[in-house]
Amino acid sequence: MKAGLKKVLIANRGEIALRVNRACHELDIPTVAIFSEADRESLHVKRADEAFCVGPGPSARSYLNVPNIISAALISGADAIHPGYGFLAENARFAEICRDHGIAFIGPSPDAIRAMGDKATAKRIMVEAKVPVTPGTDIVESVEEARAFAKRAGYPVLIKATAGGGGKGMRAVHAGQELEQALSSASSEALAAFGDGRVYLEKLIERPRHIEVQVLADTHGEVLILGERDCSVQKPSHQKLIEEAPGPRLGAEFRRALYDVARDAVKAVKYVNAGTLEFLADGDAFYFMEMNTRIQVEHPVTEAIFDIDLVKEQLRVAAGERLSYRQSDLRACGHAIEVRVNAEDPANNFAPAAGTLKTVQLPGGPGIRVDTHLYEGASVPPYYDSMLAKIIAHGRDRDEAIARMVRALRETVVDGVKTTVPFCIEVLTDPEFAAGGVDIGYLPRLLARESRLEAAAVS
């Protein structure tokens, strides 16, 4: 079935741009790519029907250059823009500009993006909807205000930026003497990353799991809850590295409560299109953390277990059509794991790498999917996110999914830059991960354990 869109401009790069391009072509919708001068030879440019250069390499002058992106849409005759993730995907003003130019923004409304993009506002909305949240503050205006909350709640506390994500503007504070400096550094980091230095405080849950719920809603009132993902394997910077669905070692009662809360949250925001509600789980309790008003990097694990194309559904919703599924149609099948292949050096605090790819050999075989823009001779520029590929393994159960992923990673060869592949094999074969249910402190503990072993070997 062809979605009622005439032409889609893809306002992103790399594997997500290719992913959207494929969904559009399967629905017989022509596509328009945008690219920076650094990405001129990228696969997402080659695979689109049309392509426009929107600026030089730095993202502020290209993939965040709203006037040039809108101009490309108008010149090409695109009637819709898919923002992918990152860049302008959660920019309410960009969504408004698209609307003002008669271009469909393939995502939620500007009001929903704005409400959920400000974490303090989102938290207030969730409280009104009776969604459980961690004890915390509104935006803090002074050190004294922060100290007063920390005294009431007790240390440790967590400082969080109201805007953005990816761990920017986040600081854990374990004692009063750390608070003032942590507030200053978190605010400065948030201002540099998001142009918004406002922060708020929450009681820190020390060993939570990061559980998120995929939602999908259309303009006709249908809301789908597409299970949960466990994203607890995170780098010390809080950026995710390995995700899986369903979450291991979660009980049926926990899931029912989680899905009910997710549905209430979607209705409270009047949310439309794809989105993700993120929670911190502490034993049998869970607390709302934030909502990502876009498609997620880890969406393929949900697609694998539900046999659904989330991007196609996004296109249909943006065209005003009904979702292809009802909740009663959906049944989770098996287990899926996603590994992010990043151009990073885990031994050097995951420092990003840039260069030219000399050899690229990607895995295949039963149950393996690879989303990537890699090819031999491709350049890895220093301007963008370090993710090179996503490898997804689907199996009848978690053990089979892990075994398939380990086999796939051992087949993977990327020469020219350091990658996270060897480290991810180490994680997947670690007994603690294999047991399931790790918390967000797992990866930092693993790295600390390795450092101690290396130090002992040297001595």
N, C-alpha and C positions, 0 to 999 in steps of 0.2 A: 504494500500500500504506500502511495506517495503522500508525504506530508504536504500540507497546503502552503509551502514556502517556495518562492521562485528561485532564489539564489542566496546562499549563506556565505558571509565573510567570516573567516576564522581568525579572531584577534588574539592569536597566541603562536607558539612555535613548538618545535620538537615533537615528541611522541603524542602529546595530547592533540596537537594540530592534525597529525596524521590520523589519529583515532576519530576525530570529528569528521574529517574528510571522508573516511571510509563509510561512516554511518550515512552521511549525506548521499554519497554515490550509490549506496544500496537502496536508498529511497528515491533515486533519480533526480537529485537536487544538485545543480551546478555549484561549485565552490570557488571562493576567492581567498587566496593566501596573502598575508602581509609578511614582510620580512625586513630585517635590518641588513645593513651592508655586510655584517659579519656572517649572516645566515644565507647569503645569496645562493649558495650551492646546497642548501639543506633539502632533505627529502620532502619536507612538507611543502616546499615551494615547487618542486618538480611534479608532485602528484596532484596539485590543485589545477582547476581549469583556467584560472587567471591568477596573477600575482602582482603585487605592488610593493615597491620599496618604500618604507615609511620613515627611514632615518638611519643614522650611523649606529655602530655597535651598542653603545651604552643604552640600557633599557629606557632610561628617562627621556631619551631623544628618539626612541623608535616604538617599542611595544607599549609604552606609556604615553605616547604622543597622540592625544585624543584628536586634535584637529586633523592630523594626517590620516588617522584611521577612519574617521568619519568621511573625509574626502575620498578615500579609497572606496568606501561603501557606496557613496553617491555616484562616483564616476563609473563604477562597475555595474550599478543598478541592483546591488544586493538589497534585499528587503528584510534581512535578519543578520544579526551578529551573534556568534557563539564565542564567549570569552574564555572557554576552557577553565583552567585554574591558575591562580597566581595573577600577576599583572593587574588587569582591570576587572577581574571576575567578580570581586566583591566591592566595587566602587559604585555607590549609589548615584553619584553625580553623572558618571558615564552612562548608566542605565537611563537616567533622565534625558541626557543628550540624545541617546539613540531614539527614545520615544518622541522627543521634540522634532526629530528629523524624519519621522515616519518609518523608523527602522525597528523591527521587533528585537528586543533583547532576550536572548535565550537563557532565561534565568528568572528569579523571582522579581517582584515589584521593587522599585526604588525604596518605597517605605519599609518593606520587609528587610531589605539589605541594610538600610540605615539603622533600623531598630536592633537587628541582631549583630551588626558590625560593631556597635558600641557595647562592650561586655557589661558595663554597669547598667545600661538601659535594658539589655537582654535579661539580666538577672532580675530586674524589677518586674518585667513582664512575666517571667516564669514564676515568680513568687505569687503574683496575682492569679496565675493559672493553676496554683497549688502544685507546681512541679518542685520537687525537693532540690534545694540549693545548699551549698556549703555556707556556714556562717561567715559574714563578711561585711564590708563597708560599701557606701557609695564612693564616688571619687574623693580622694583625700586631698585636702587643701594645705595641710601643714604637718610637720613632724609630730606636733603635740596630738593632733587628731589620730595619727597612726599609732602613737604610743598608747593612747587611751584604749583603742581597740585591742592592741596586743595584750594589754594588761587584763582586759575582760576575757578575751578568748584563751590567753595563755600561749606561750611560744611552743613550737615554731609557727610562724605565719608566712604567708606567701604574698609578695607584691606582684601585681599583674598590670600590664598596660591595658587600657580600655579598647585600644584599636589593634588591628593586625593579628598576628599569630606567629607560629614557628618558634616560640620560646623567646622572642625578642621582648625586652622590657619586663622580664620575669626574674625575680630574685627570691630565694628562700632565706628567711632570717630566723636564726636559732637563739639569739640573745639580744637584749636591749641595746647593748653598745654597738651592734651591727646595723641598727635600723636606719639611722640618718644617712649613712653612706650608701646603704642599699637603695633607699628611696631616691637619692640623687642620681645614682648610676642607672637605675631602672628607667627613670623618667628621661634621662639624656639619651639612652639607647632607643627608647620608644619614639622620642622626637626625631631622632636621626632616621629611624626605619620607616615610620608611618606619618611623620609630620604632626604628630599628636603626642605630647608628653604626659598626658593625664594617666594616673594610676589609681588602683584601689587595692584593698587588702582582703585576704581570705585566711581562715584557719587552714593551716597546712595539714593535709592528710599524708602521712609520711610514706606509706607503702601501698598506694592505691593501684588499681588496674585502670587502664584507659579503654573504656568501652564506648563505641559509638553506634548509632542507629541510622540506617539509610532510610530516608523517606522520599516519596514521590507523590505529587499532588497535581491535579488538573483544575481547570477553571469551571468544571462541572460538579465539583464537590467530592470527587473521589480522592481518597487519601490511602496510599499504600505504605505499609510498614514492611521493609524488605530485610528483616533480620538485623543482627548486630555483627560488628567486627571488633576484634581485640587488637588494639594498636599499642600495646604496652612496651614493645621492644623499641625503645627510643634512645637516641644518642644523648650524651650529657647536656646538649643544647636543646633537648626536648623535641628534636625533629625525628620523625618516625623512620624506621629502617625496614622492619618486617611487620606485615599485617596478616590477619587470618580471619576466616569466617567459617562456621560460627565460632563464637568465643568458647574456648575450652573450659570445662568444669564450671559451667553456669547452670543452675537448676531451672526447672520449668516454671516454678513460681516467680523466680527472679525475672525471667524473660517476660512473662505475662505482665508483671508490674511495669517493667521497662517499656514495653511496647505501648501500654495504655498511656503512660506518661508522655511518650513521644507523640502519640496521636493528639493528646490534649495540647501539647506545645505547638504543633502545626496549626491547629485550629485557632489557638490564641493569637498567632501572628498573621492569620489568614494567608498562609504560605502557599505558593504555587511553584511548580517545577521541582527539580531535584535538590535535595539538601541533606545535611547530616547533623544530627544532634549528638554532641559529645558529652560523656559522663565520666566521673571518677567513681569507681566501685570500691567499696571498703567492706569486705565480707559480704553480708546480705543486703547492705545499704548501698544506694547510689545517689549521686548528686550531679545536677546539671552544671556543666562547665561552660560551654559555648555552642553556637550553631554556625556551621559553615554553609553559607548561602550559595553553593555552587556544587558542581560535580567534584568528587574527591580523587586524589591520586590513586587511592586504594579501591576505587569502585569495581575493578575487574574481579575481585574475590566474591563480591556480591553477585555480579553477573554470572560467575561460574556456578555457584550453588543454586541460583534460581533460574538459570537459563533465560536470561533477559538481557536486552541491549538497552542500557540506561540512556545512552546518548540519543538513540532513535526516539525513545519516549520523551526526552527533552524537546526534540524537534516537533513532535506531535503536539505537545502541550503548548509550545510557543505559537503554533499555528491555530490554536483554539480548538483542537480536536480532543476527543476523549482518550484516556489511557487505553492501551491495548489489553490490559488485564484488570481483573477485580481481585480483591484480597483472597477470595475463595479459590482463585485459579492458581495461587502461588504455593509451592511446596519446596522447602530447602532440600537439596540432595547432596550428600557427601560433605567434603571439607576442602577448603581452598586456602592457599598461602601465597602471599606476594612478597617478593624481595626487590628492593630498590637497588639497582646497580648504579652506584654513584662514582663519579671521578673524584675520589677522595682517598686520603691516606689515613686509615684508622690508627696506625702507629704514631701518627703526628697529629693527634687530636682532630682527626677527620678533616685535615686541611684540604681545601679543594685543589684540583689539578687542572691544567689546561695543556693542550698540545694537539698533535695530529695522530689519528688512529692508523696504525700500521697494519694490524691484523685484527679482524673481527670474525669470530666464529660463534654463532648463537645456537642454543639448544633446540631440540624438537622432541618428537616422540609422544607417546600416549599421555594425555592429561597436561600438556605443557603449552602455554601461550606466552608469546613475547611481544610486548609493546615497546617499540624503539624507533629512533630515527638514525641509528648507527649505520655506517657503511665504511669499508676500508678507504682510507684517504680523507675521511671527513675531519673537519676541524672542530675541536672542543674549545670554544672561545671562553675568555675569563669573565664575561659580563653577566652570565645567567646562572640559574640553579644548576647544581652539579649532577643532577640525575641524567644518566645516559639511557637507561632502559628499565623496564619492569618485567620481571619473570614471574609468571603465575602458574602454580601447580595445583591441579584438582585431582582428588582421589576419592575412593569410596569412604574412607575415614581419615582421621588426622595422621595416623602412622603412614598410610600410603601417600598422602600429600607431602609429608616431610621427606619420605624416601625419594619420591619423584623430584622434589626440589633439589635435594642434595645431588642426585644424579645429573640434573639439568645444569646446576652451577659448576659441577666438575667438567661438563662439556663446554662451558663458556670460556672463550678466549678473547680478551680485549687487550691488545698490545699498543703502547704509545702513551698511555697515562696509567697511573695507579688507580685501582678500583677497589670497591668494598667486597668483591666476590669471595676472596679467600676468608675474610673475616665472617661473612654470612654463613659459610659452610661450617665454620667453627661454632657459631651460635646454634645452628640447626642440629648439630651433633652433640651439643652440651646436654648432660642429663637433666639439668634444671629446666631448660626450655622444653625438652622432650616430655617432661612430666606435665606441662601445661599450667596455665594460670599464673605466669610470672607477673610481677608488678613493674611499674615504670622505673624503679631503681635497679632492675636486673642488669641492664647493659653497663651502667657505671660500676656496679659491683664486679661484673666479669672483667672489665678493663682494669680495675684496681687489683684483682686477683692475678691477672697476667703480669702486671707491673711488678708485683711482689715476687712472682716466680722468676721473672727476668733478672731482678735485682739479686735474688738469691743465687742464680746461676752464675752471674758475673763475679759475685763475691767468693 
